[in-house]
Amino acid sequence: MRQRLTLAAALIALLCNASLHAQNSTEQECSCLWQGSFSEVAPQSDLTVLGTVTQVKGNAVDLQLEQTLLGETWLDNVRIWMKARDYCRPPAESFPTGSRWIMVLEKIDSVPDDGFNPLTPNISFGREQDYLLSSCGGYFLSANGNAVIGNLVPSMARWDYTPKMTPVLISLIDAYLSGHADTQALTRASKEDPRVRELILDTRSFLRGQEEYIDSEPNGN
């Protein structure tokens, strides 16, 4: 009986140490160089998608896909592995359930020998064929409605994931990734004065249906 109690106590201690190690490992600092803004890193990605977070579990989030912007996948949902140990990735807690994002993803083709601990299966490097998200560049943009904000273009400060900017339409992001818009277009859109945009929209709304009251020629003839 005493041996069983000793063994049980040792097992509990082992589990507690593993849990503490996993907790501490998520707090370790990573070391990486800035890889560039979204406009620089997205074209090189395995997969760039727009989606909604449906679940956060350990250091992973599940993303329900709305639109595939670059790359190919047959999945409707993908699991994306975030910060753990000294992996240079953002914390999973930064992507709460219900939030929408454009993410630039890297596919996990192999897992390192120390990348998985059966005692902490929800905190790991990730699984083969899943995806990971880097924090070393503009790898994610926050989406709200039909527009996004984030480290979009090279003129934005490095390591600033929430720069002061005008939200940029997702349709323009899509056009950029498909080769129908350039970086200059993204930059102009991110710097556009929202008051000017509102004035343009108000003017268009006012003019709609007013054609018959507007002179067709300057002299009124």
C-alpha beads as a LAMMPS data file, in Angstrom:
LAMMPS data file: protein, C-alpha beads

221 atoms
220 bonds

1 atom types
1 bond types

-500.0 500.0 xlo xhi
-500.0 500.0 ylo yhi
-500.0 500.0 zlo zhi

Masses

1 110.0

Atoms # bond

1 1 1 0.000 0.000 0.000
2 1 1 2.836 2.346 0.936
3 1 1 4.554 1.646 -2.393
4 1 1 1.345 2.515 -4.282
5 1 1 1.007 5.789 -2.376
6 1 1 4.653 6.617 -3.080
7 1 1 4.188 5.839 -6.771
8 1 1 1.005 7.941 -6.922
9 1 1 2.754 10.856 -5.213
10 1 1 5.663 10.608 -7.656
11 1 1 3.262 10.578 -10.621
12 1 1 1.403 13.632 -9.309
13 1 1 4.705 15.436 -8.817
14 1 1 5.743 14.538 -12.360
15 1 1 2.475 15.866 -13.789
16 1 1 2.749 19.063 -11.747
17 1 1 6.317 19.603 -12.924
18 1 1 5.274 18.998 -16.521
19 1 1 2.398 21.452 -16.176
20 1 1 4.682 24.053 -14.583
21 1 1 7.265 23.523 -17.312
22 1 1 4.583 23.973 -19.979
23 1 1 3.385 27.167 -18.309
24 1 1 6.899 28.561 -18.010
25 1 1 7.741 27.519 -21.555
26 1 1 5.004 29.738 -22.961
27 1 1 6.647 32.713 -21.261
28 1 1 10.076 32.255 -22.828
29 1 1 11.169 34.935 -25.236
30 1 1 11.771 34.076 -28.851
31 1 1 14.450 35.607 -31.046
32 1 1 13.773 36.403 -34.680
33 1 1 14.352 39.070 -37.283
34 1 1 11.499 41.114 -38.721
35 1 1 10.480 39.423 -41.959
36 1 1 8.420 42.295 -43.340
37 1 1 4.936 43.703 -43.513
38 1 1 1.907 41.745 -44.745
39 1 1 2.507 42.913 -48.299
40 1 1 6.013 41.413 -48.155
41 1 1 5.387 38.097 -46.393
42 1 1 1.964 37.090 -47.756
43 1 1 3.037 36.456 -51.368
44 1 1 5.553 33.877 -50.087
45 1 1 3.110 32.029 -47.832
46 1 1 1.854 28.462 -48.007
47 1 1 -1.668 29.703 -47.346
48 1 1 -3.271 33.105 -46.750
49 1 1 -6.883 33.022 -45.602
50 1 1 -9.706 35.066 -44.138
51 1 1 -11.629 33.367 -41.363
52 1 1 -13.297 33.389 -37.953
53 1 1 -11.847 31.829 -34.795
54 1 1 -14.215 29.119 -33.556
55 1 1 -12.141 27.637 -30.738
56 1 1 -9.049 28.343 -28.662
57 1 1 -7.467 25.260 -27.099
58 1 1 -4.052 25.307 -25.474
59 1 1 -1.714 27.136 -27.821
60 1 1 -3.855 26.479 -30.903
61 1 1 -6.865 28.117 -32.508
62 1 1 -9.345 26.716 -34.996
63 1 1 -10.171 29.021 -37.887
64 1 1 -13.327 28.613 -39.958
65 1 1 -12.440 29.777 -43.453
66 1 1 -14.448 32.436 -45.268
67 1 1 -12.082 33.022 -48.169
68 1 1 -8.800 31.605 -49.437
69 1 1 -6.736 34.535 -50.684
70 1 1 -3.564 32.687 -51.650
71 1 1 -2.680 29.007 -51.829
72 1 1 -4.962 26.003 -51.826
73 1 1 -6.805 23.999 -49.203
74 1 1 -9.769 21.653 -49.284
75 1 1 -10.501 22.246 -45.591
76 1 1 -13.320 24.388 -44.217
77 1 1 -11.511 24.696 -40.875
78 1 1 -7.791 24.752 -40.126
79 1 1 -5.935 24.401 -36.829
80 1 1 -3.244 27.021 -36.284
81 1 1 -0.555 26.631 -33.626
82 1 1 0.574 29.696 -31.721
83 1 1 3.028 30.640 -28.977
84 1 1 4.692 27.932 -26.862
85 1 1 8.194 27.658 -25.435
86 1 1 10.408 30.022 -27.414
87 1 1 8.488 29.621 -30.691
88 1 1 8.216 33.009 -32.365
89 1 1 4.455 33.127 -32.635
90 1 1 1.734 35.311 -31.132
91 1 1 -0.172 34.042 -28.061
92 1 1 -3.348 32.102 -28.785
93 1 1 -5.174 34.386 -26.356
94 1 1 -4.705 37.255 -28.808
95 1 1 -7.230 35.565 -31.124
96 1 1 -10.454 35.181 -29.114
97 1 1 -13.379 33.094 -30.266
98 1 1 -15.525 35.017 -32.734
99 1 1 -12.745 37.324 -33.925
100 1 1 -12.000 37.521 -37.654
101 1 1 -8.553 37.612 -39.220
102 1 1 -6.557 37.416 -42.370
103 1 1 -3.671 35.070 -41.539
104 1 1 -0.496 34.258 -43.443
105 1 1 0.183 30.628 -42.582
106 1 1 3.032 28.140 -42.805
107 1 1 2.183 24.461 -43.158
108 1 1 3.742 22.091 -40.623
109 1 1 5.485 19.405 -42.667
110 1 1 7.351 17.830 -39.757
111 1 1 7.465 18.065 -35.960
112 1 1 10.811 18.264 -34.104
113 1 1 11.679 15.461 -31.677
114 1 1 10.940 17.660 -28.664
115 1 1 7.921 19.314 -30.261
116 1 1 5.274 17.163 -28.577
117 1 1 4.822 16.162 -24.945
118 1 1 2.086 13.569 -24.294
119 1 1 1.604 15.050 -20.826
120 1 1 0.626 18.398 -22.353
121 1 1 -0.973 17.524 -25.718
122 1 1 -2.723 20.885 -26.011
123 1 1 0.555 22.798 -25.754
124 1 1 3.044 21.765 -28.397
125 1 1 4.881 22.685 -31.568
126 1 1 1.858 21.503 -33.547
127 1 1 0.760 18.552 -35.649
128 1 1 1.812 17.599 -39.144
129 1 1 -0.463 19.034 -41.852
130 1 1 -1.715 21.746 -39.476
131 1 1 -0.453 25.332 -39.736
132 1 1 1.570 27.761 -37.639
133 1 1 1.427 31.545 -37.408
134 1 1 4.604 33.602 -37.044
135 1 1 4.939 36.818 -35.048
136 1 1 8.071 37.920 -36.938
137 1 1 6.225 40.128 -39.415
138 1 1 2.816 41.256 -40.584
139 1 1 1.462 37.728 -40.662
140 1 1 -2.005 38.631 -39.391
141 1 1 -4.518 41.414 -40.006
142 1 1 -7.573 42.048 -37.850
143 1 1 -10.810 42.015 -39.859
144 1 1 -13.961 43.955 -39.073
145 1 1 -16.748 43.904 -41.615
146 1 1 -15.223 44.176 -45.093
147 1 1 -11.950 45.845 -44.023
148 1 1 -8.764 45.047 -42.105
149 1 1 -6.071 46.756 -40.064
150 1 1 -2.559 45.627 -39.168
151 1 1 1.057 45.850 -40.276
152 1 1 0.131 46.018 -43.934
153 1 1 2.871 47.825 -45.874
154 1 1 6.640 48.442 -45.520
155 1 1 6.208 52.074 -44.451
156 1 1 4.655 50.946 -41.152
157 1 1 6.873 50.586 -38.075
158 1 1 8.336 47.164 -37.423
159 1 1 6.744 45.127 -34.611
160 1 1 3.685 47.396 -34.604
161 1 1 0.720 45.098 -35.143
162 1 1 -1.902 47.805 -34.600
163 1 1 -0.588 50.880 -36.448
164 1 1 -2.636 54.022 -36.777
165 1 1 -4.199 53.664 -40.213
166 1 1 -7.366 53.739 -42.258
167 1 1 -8.941 50.247 -42.529
168 1 1 -8.260 48.748 -45.954
169 1 1 -10.891 46.834 -47.893
170 1 1 -10.457 43.063 -48.037
171 1 1 -11.265 43.253 -51.747
172 1 1 -8.135 45.386 -52.230
173 1 1 -6.069 42.846 -50.273
174 1 1 -7.455 40.149 -52.563
175 1 1 -6.610 42.230 -55.631
176 1 1 -3.048 42.707 -54.376
177 1 1 -2.492 38.996 -53.791
178 1 1 -3.921 38.148 -57.217
179 1 1 -1.594 40.660 -58.906
180 1 1 -4.227 43.270 -59.781
181 1 1 -3.061 45.926 -57.308
182 1 1 0.362 47.030 -56.072
183 1 1 1.925 48.047 -52.776
184 1 1 1.394 51.716 -53.599
185 1 1 -2.351 51.112 -53.807
186 1 1 -2.330 49.472 -50.375
187 1 1 -0.275 52.332 -48.942
188 1 1 -2.608 54.987 -50.366
189 1 1 -5.643 53.169 -49.008
190 1 1 -4.101 52.845 -45.536
191 1 1 -3.358 56.591 -45.441
192 1 1 -6.627 57.840 -46.898
193 1 1 -8.351 60.371 -44.654
194 1 1 -11.559 58.663 -43.485
195 1 1 -13.312 62.058 -43.500
196 1 1 -12.619 62.375 -47.224
197 1 1 -13.932 58.878 -47.858
198 1 1 -17.085 59.662 -45.868
199 1 1 -17.580 62.887 -47.834
200 1 1 -17.220 60.999 -51.140
201 1 1 -19.747 58.398 -50.038
202 1 1 -22.167 61.072 -48.823
203 1 1 -21.834 62.923 -52.140
204 1 1 -22.463 59.782 -54.151
205 1 1 -25.485 59.003 -52.005
206 1 1 -26.867 62.512 -52.523
207 1 1 -26.299 62.446 -56.279
208 1 1 -27.886 59.051 -56.737
209 1 1 -31.282 59.618 -58.316
210 1 1 -30.639 63.328 -58.879
211 1 1 -29.531 63.014 -62.504
212 1 1 -32.636 64.658 -63.924
213 1 1 -32.025 67.765 -61.816
214 1 1 -28.395 68.189 -62.935
215 1 1 -27.646 70.150 -66.113
216 1 1 -26.076 67.920 -68.733
217 1 1 -23.863 70.794 -69.950
218 1 1 -22.164 73.663 -68.118
219 1 1 -24.291 76.389 -69.828
220 1 1 -27.496 74.618 -68.885
221 1 1 -28.503 73.833 -72.490

Bonds

1 1 1 2
2 1 2 3
3 1 3 4
4 1 4 5
5 1 5 6
6 1 6 7
7 1 7 8
8 1 8 9
9 1 9 10
10 1 10 11
11 1 11 12
12 1 12 13
13 1 13 14
14 1 14 15
15 1 15 16
16 1 16 17
17 1 17 18
18 1 18 19
19 1 19 20
20 1 20 21
21 1 21 22
22 1 22 23
23 1 23 24
24 1 24 25
25 1 25 26
26 1 26 27
27 1 27 28
28 1 28 29
29 1 29 30
30 1 30 31
31 1 31 32
32 1 32 33
33 1 33 34
34 1 34 35
35 1 35 36
36 1 36 37
37 1 37 38
38 1 38 39
39 1 39 40
40 1 40 41
41 1 41 42
42 1 42 43
43 1 43 44
44 1 44 45
45 1 45 46
46 1 46 47
47 1 47 48
48 1 48 49
49 1 49 50
50 1 50 51
51 1 51 52
52 1 52 53
53 1 53 54
54 1 54 55
55 1 55 56
56 1 56 57
57 1 57 58
58 1 58 59
59 1 59 60
60 1 60 61
61 1 61 62
62 1 62 63
63 1 63 64
64 1 64 65
65 1 65 66
66 1 66 67
67 1 67 68
68 1 68 69
69 1 69 70
70 1 70 71
71 1 71 72
72 1 72 73
73 1 73 74
74 1 74 75
75 1 75 76
76 1 76 77
77 1 77 78
78 1 78 79
79 1 79 80
80 1 80 81
81 1 81 82
82 1 82 83
83 1 83 84
84 1 84 85
85 1 85 86
86 1 86 87
87 1 87 88
88 1 88 89
89 1 89 90
90 1 90 91
91 1 91 92
92 1 92 93
93 1 93 94
94 1 94 95
95 1 95 96
96 1 96 97
97 1 97 98
98 1 98 99
99 1 99 100
100 1 100 101
101 1 101 102
102 1 102 103
103 1 103 104
104 1 104 105
105 1 105 106
106 1 106 107
107 1 107 108
108 1 108 109
109 1 109 110
110 1 110 111
111 1 111 112
112 1 112 113
113 1 113 114
114 1 114 115
115 1 115 116
116 1 116 117
117 1 117 118
118 1 118 119
119 1 119 120
120 1 120 121
121 1 121 122
122 1 122 123
123 1 123 124
124 1 124 125
125 1 125 126
126 1 126 127
127 1 127 128
128 1 128 129
129 1 129 130
130 1 130 131
131 1 131 132
132 1 132 133
133 1 133 134
134 1 134 135
135 1 135 136
136 1 136 137
137 1 137 138
138 1 138 139
139 1 139 140
140 1 140 141
141 1 141 142
142 1 142 143
143 1 143 144
144 1 144 145
145 1 145 146
146 1 146 147
147 1 147 148
148 1 148 149
149 1 149 150
150 1 150 151
151 1 151 152
152 1 152 153
153 1 153 154
154 1 154 155
155 1 155 156
156 1 156 157
157 1 157 158
158 1 158 159
159 1 159 160
160 1 160 161
161 1 161 162
162 1 162 163
163 1 163 164
164 1 164 165
165 1 165 166
166 1 166 167
167 1 167 168
168 1 168 169
169 1 169 170
170 1 170 171
171 1 171 172
172 1 172 173
173 1 173 174
174 1 174 175
175 1 175 176
176 1 176 177
177 1 177 178
178 1 178 179
179 1 179 180
180 1 180 181
181 1 181 182
182 1 182 183
183 1 183 184
184 1 184 185
185 1 185 186
186 1 186 187
187 1 187 188
188 1 188 189
189 1 189 190
190 1 190 191
191 1 191 192
192 1 192 193
193 1 193 194
194 1 194 195
195 1 195 196
196 1 196 197
197 1 197 198
198 1 198 199
199 1 199 200
200 1 200 201
201 1 201 202
202 1 202 203
203 1 203 204
204 1 204 205
205 1 205 206
206 1 206 207
207 1 207 208
208 1 208 209
209 1 209 210
210 1 210 211
211 1 211 212
212 1 212 213
213 1 213 214
214 1 214 215
215 1 215 216
216 1 216 217
217 1 217 218
218 1 218 219
219 1 219 220
220 1 220 221
